[in-house]
């Protein structure tokens, strides 16, 4: 099949194109496979609202939900089973992209219950539980960058769970997330975990920053203020990327971890699940830190983009 030329060009520039949607219909119809083949999609991210729409529109889940409830399964557990089944199936569809990219692409994210956003221990428990239920090496567990979420990120990574950190808006919180990530990887290393199996991405929002800032600019109403609309999000992402460079290109803390990764690869080689040749970043996958469909990955390329770009 022929790829969409615009998305193909974006992919060729180094951007990982992710789909912010998942449903039983998308899987059973072959539409997800088609999007991979024609729209350069190499990842999927989900959230509770995505699945709420899928569960309440159409009848794709009726049979499974009815069967589970007939067995006495509670509705919450039945819904979680349906959702994790979809995520597992999507992971399998994207497995070739995961293997071909040395584990960088081919990822599917599933989010912890938003009601747990301010409960560290419960978030960690559910993150570990979801990772075990889905049971695929290319799944990401999405954890929000709330105050309580930061130590949960560290704890989940320390337990070997690959994390997609979401709801990052400010550069200050982005720095806190990077610190939580490093602390988690250090703890995993201390516990003797296989760092090659632990990946992480940071999802820094762009367009939502513009939505809020633009309202304030419109309230000011001057010509000078109005000309700034649509620029704050990208400017914020550029600052976030500068912070990323400071941490992952120069900070001794990361340098030490990377040295450990290189030693790991030199001694053991790449993980057996990956078919690609030896890659010196494999034991820690530092290059995957910012590869998301949101600003963190895009910020690698913002210097070549118009200042009005947003996601």
C-alpha positions as CSV (number, residue, x, y, z in Angstrom):
1,X,0.0,0.0,0.0
2,X,1.1,3.6,-0.6
3,X,1.9,5.8,2.4
4,X,0.4,9.2,2.7
5,X,3.2,11.5,1.4
6,X,2.9,14.1,4.1
7,X,3.0,11.6,7.0
8,X,5.8,9.6,5.2
9,X,7.9,12.8,5.0
10,X,7.2,13.5,8.7
11,X,8.3,9.9,9.5
12,X,11.4,10.3,7.4
13,X,12.3,13.4,9.4
14,X,12.4,11.2,12.5
15,X,9.0,11.8,13.9
16,X,7.1,8.7,15.3
17,X,3.5,9.0,14.3
18,X,1.1,7.7,16.9
19,X,-2.7,7.2,16.7
20,X,-4.6,8.6,19.7
21,X,-7.4,6.0,19.4
22,X,-8.2,2.3,19.9
23,X,-11.3,0.2,19.7
24,X,-12.4,-3.3,19.0
25,X,-13.8,-2.2,15.6
26,X,-10.4,-0.6,14.7
27,X,-8.7,-4.0,15.4
28,X,-11.3,-6.3,13.9
29,X,-11.8,-4.3,10.7
30,X,-8.1,-4.2,10.0
31,X,-8.2,-0.4,10.1
32,X,-5.2,-0.3,12.5
33,X,-3.2,-2.4,10.1
34,X,-4.2,-0.2,7.3
35,X,-3.2,3.0,9.2
36,X,0.2,1.4,9.7
37,X,0.6,0.6,6.1
38,X,-0.8,3.9,4.7
39,X,-0.4,6.6,7.4
40,X,3.1,5.7,8.8
41,X,1.5,4.9,12.2
42,X,4.0,3.3,14.5
43,X,2.3,3.6,17.9
44,X,-1.0,3.9,19.7
45,X,-2.0,5.8,22.8
46,X,-5.3,5.3,24.7
47,X,-7.1,6.9,27.6
48,X,-10.3,6.2,29.5
49,X,-12.4,8.6,27.3
50,X,-11.2,6.8,24.2
51,X,-12.5,3.5,25.5
52,X,-15.6,5.0,26.9
53,X,-16.6,6.1,23.4
54,X,-15.7,2.7,22.0
55,X,-17.7,0.9,24.7
56,X,-20.8,3.0,24.4
57,X,-21.0,3.3,20.6
58,X,-21.7,0.1,18.6
59,X,-22.0,-3.4,19.8
60,X,-18.5,-4.7,19.4
61,X,-18.1,-5.4,23.1
62,X,-21.6,-6.6,23.9
63,X,-20.8,-10.3,23.7
64,X,-17.7,-10.3,25.8
65,X,-19.2,-8.0,28.5
66,X,-22.4,-10.2,28.6
67,X,-20.3,-13.4,28.9
68,X,-18.1,-11.9,31.7
69,X,-21.0,-10.6,33.7
70,X,-22.9,-13.9,33.3
71,X,-19.9,-15.5,35.1
72,X,-20.4,-13.1,38.0
73,X,-17.6,-10.7,36.9
74,X,-18.1,-7.2,38.2
75,X,-18.7,-4.5,35.6
76,X,-15.4,-2.7,36.4
77,X,-13.4,-5.9,36.0
78,X,-15.3,-6.8,32.8
79,X,-14.6,-3.4,31.3
80,X,-10.9,-3.6,32.3
81,X,-10.7,-7.1,30.7
82,X,-12.1,-5.8,27.4
83,X,-9.8,-2.8,27.4
84,X,-6.6,-4.8,28.2
85,X,-7.6,-7.4,25.6
86,X,-7.7,-4.6,23.0
87,X,-4.4,-3.2,24.1
88,X,-2.8,-6.6,24.0
89,X,-4.2,-7.2,20.5
90,X,-2.8,-3.8,19.4
91,X,0.6,-4.6,20.8
92,X,0.6,-7.8,18.6
93,X,-0.4,-5.8,15.5
94,X,2.5,-3.3,16.2
95,X,5.0,-6.0,17.1
96,X,6.8,-5.9,13.7
97,X,7.4,-2.1,14.2
98,X,8.7,-2.8,17.7
99,X,11.1,-5.4,16.4
100,X,12.3,-3.4,13.4
101,X,13.0,-0.3,15.5
102,X,14.9,-2.1,18.3
103,X,12.0,-1.5,20.6
104,X,11.7,2.3,20.0
105,X,8.5,2.2,18.0
106,X,5.6,-0.2,17.9
107,X,4.4,0.9,21.3
108,X,0.8,0.9,22.8
109,X,-0.1,3.0,25.9
110,X,-2.8,2.2,28.4
111,X,-3.5,4.6,31.2
112,X,-4.0,4.0,34.9
113,X,-7.3,5.0,36.3
114,X,-7.4,8.9,36.4
115,X,-9.1,8.6,39.8
116,X,-5.8,7.5,41.2
117,X,-3.9,10.5,40.0
118,X,-3.3,11.8,43.5
119,X,-2.6,8.4,45.1
120,X,1.0,7.2,44.6
121,X,0.7,3.7,46.0
122,X,-2.5,2.9,44.2
123,X,-1.0,4.2,40.9
124,X,2.0,2.0,41.3
125,X,-0.1,-1.1,42.1
126,X,-2.3,-0.6,39.1
127,X,0.6,0.2,36.8
128,X,2.3,-3.1,37.7
129,X,-1.1,-4.9,37.4
130,X,-1.8,-3.6,34.0
131,X,1.6,-4.4,32.7
132,X,1.2,-8.0,33.9
133,X,-2.3,-8.3,32.5
134,X,-1.4,-7.0,29.0
135,X,1.8,-9.1,29.2
136,X,3.5,-7.6,26.1
137,X,7.0,-6.1,25.9
138,X,5.8,-3.2,23.8
139,X,3.2,-1.9,26.2
140,X,3.5,1.5,28.0
141,X,1.7,2.2,31.2
142,X,0.6,5.8,31.2
143,X,1.0,7.7,34.5
144,X,0.1,11.4,34.9
145,X,2.8,13.8,36.0
146,X,0.9,14.9,39.1
147,X,2.7,15.5,42.4
148,X,1.7,12.1,43.5
149,X,2.5,10.7,40.0
150,X,6.2,11.6,40.2
151,X,7.2,9.0,42.8
152,X,4.8,6.6,41.2
153,X,6.8,7.0,37.9
154,X,10.0,6.2,39.8
155,X,8.5,3.2,41.6
156,X,7.0,1.8,38.5
157,X,10.2,2.0,36.5
158,X,12.1,0.5,39.4
159,X,9.8,-2.5,39.1
160,X,10.5,-2.9,35.5
161,X,7.4,-1.2,34.1
162,X,7.8,0.9,30.9
163,X,6.1,4.2,31.4
164,X,4.5,6.9,29.3
165,X,4.4,10.0,31.4
166,X,1.4,12.2,30.5
167,X,-0.1,15.5,31.4
168,X,3.2,17.5,31.4
169,X,2.6,21.2,30.7
170,X,5.4,23.2,32.2
171,X,9.2,23.0,31.8
172,X,9.5,22.8,35.6
173,X,7.3,19.7,35.7
174,X,9.2,18.3,32.8
175,X,12.4,18.6,34.8
176,X,10.8,16.8,37.7
177,X,9.7,14.0,35.4
178,X,13.2,13.6,34.1
179,X,14.4,13.4,37.6
180,X,11.8,10.8,38.4
181,X,12.8,8.8,35.4
182,X,16.5,8.8,36.3
183,X,15.7,7.8,39.9
184,X,13.6,4.9,38.6
185,X,16.2,3.6,36.2
186,X,18.9,3.9,39.0
187,X,16.6,1.9,41.3
188,X,16.0,-0.7,38.7
189,X,19.8,-1.0,38.1
190,X,20.4,-1.4,41.8
191,X,17.8,-4.2,41.9
192,X,19.6,-6.0,39.1
193,X,16.8,-5.4,36.5
194,X,17.3,-5.9,32.8
195,X,17.4,-2.2,31.8
196,X,17.0,-3.2,28.1
197,X,13.4,-4.0,28.8
198,X,12.5,-0.7,30.5
199,X,11.6,2.2,28.2
200,X,9.9,5.5,28.8
201,X,8.5,8.5,27.0
202,X,7.4,11.9,28.2
203,X,4.3,13.4,26.7
204,X,4.5,17.2,26.9
205,X,1.4,18.9,25.7
206,X,1.6,21.7,23.1
207,X,-1.8,22.7,21.8
208,X,-3.4,22.7,25.3
209,X,-0.8,25.3,26.4
210,X,-1.9,27.4,23.4
211,X,-5.5,27.0,24.2
212,X,-5.0,28.5,27.7
213,X,-2.5,31.2,26.7
214,X,-4.5,32.2,23.6
215,X,-7.6,32.9,25.8
216,X,-5.5,35.3,27.9
217,X,-4.0,37.0,24.9
218,X,-7.5,37.5,23.4
219,X,-8.7,38.9,26.7
220,X,-5.8,41.5,26.5
221,X,-7.0,42.2,23.0
222,X,-4.1,44.4,21.7
223,X,-2.6,43.8,18.3
224,X,0.6,42.9,19.9
225,X,-1.1,40.3,22.1
226,X,-3.1,38.8,19.2
227,X,-0.1,38.3,17.0
228,X,1.3,35.9,19.7
229,X,-1.5,33.5,19.5
230,X,-0.5,29.9,18.7
231,X,3.1,30.4,19.7
232,X,3.3,29.7,23.4
233,X,3.0,25.9,23.1
234,X,5.9,25.6,20.7
235,X,8.1,28.0,22.6
236,X,7.4,26.0,25.8
237,X,8.3,22.8,24.0
238,X,11.6,24.3,22.8
239,X,12.5,25.2,26.4
240,X,11.5,21.7,27.4
241,X,13.8,20.2,24.8
242,X,16.6,22.5,26.0
243,X,16.1,21.1,29.5
244,X,16.2,17.5,28.0
245,X,19.5,18.3,26.3
246,X,21.0,19.5,29.6
247,X,20.0,16.3,31.4
248,X,20.6,13.7,28.8
249,X,23.5,15.1,26.9
250,X,25.6,16.6,29.7
251,X,24.5,15.5,33.2
252,X,27.0,13.1,34.9
253,X,24.1,11.2,36.5
254,X,22.9,10.1,33.1
255,X,26.4,9.6,31.7
256,X,27.0,7.0,34.5
257,X,23.8,5.2,33.6
258,X,24.7,5.2,29.9
259,X,28.1,3.7,30.7
260,X,26.4,0.9,32.6
261,X,24.2,0.3,29.6
262,X,27.2,0.1,27.2
263,X,28.9,-2.4,29.5
264,X,25.7,-4.4,29.7
265,X,25.5,-4.6,25.9
266,X,29.1,-5.4,25.5
267,X,28.8,-8.3,27.9
268,X,25.3,-9.7,27.0
269,X,24.4,-8.3,23.6
270,X,20.8,-7.3,22.6
271,X,17.7,-8.8,24.2
272,X,16.7,-12.1,22.5
273,X,13.2,-10.7,21.7
274,X,14.7,-8.2,19.2
275,X,15.9,-9.5,15.8
276,X,17.9,-6.5,14.9
277,X,21.7,-6.4,15.3
278,X,23.5,-5.2,18.4
279,X,22.7,-1.6,19.3
280,X,24.8,0.2,22.0
281,X,21.7,1.9,23.4
282,X,19.7,-1.3,23.9
283,X,20.1,-1.8,27.6
284,X,18.6,1.4,28.5
285,X,17.0,2.8,25.3
286,X,17.9,6.5,26.0
287,X,16.9,7.4,22.5
288,X,13.3,6.5,23.2
289,X,12.8,8.9,26.0
290,X,11.3,11.6,23.9
291,X,9.8,9.6,21.1
292,X,6.1,10.2,21.4
293,X,3.4,11.7,19.2
294,X,3.3,14.8,21.5
295,X,5.7,17.6,22.0
296,X,8.6,15.7,23.6
297,X,9.4,13.8,20.4
298,X,8.4,16.7,18.2
299,X,10.6,19.1,20.1
300,X,13.6,17.3,18.7
301,X,12.6,18.9,15.4
302,X,11.0,22.2,16.4
303,X,14.0,24.2,15.3
304,X,13.1,23.3,11.7
305,X,9.4,23.9,12.1
306,X,7.3,27.1,11.9
307,X,6.7,28.6,15.3
308,X,3.0,28.0,14.9
309,X,3.4,24.2,15.0
310,X,1.4,22.4,17.7
311,X,0.2,19.0,18.6
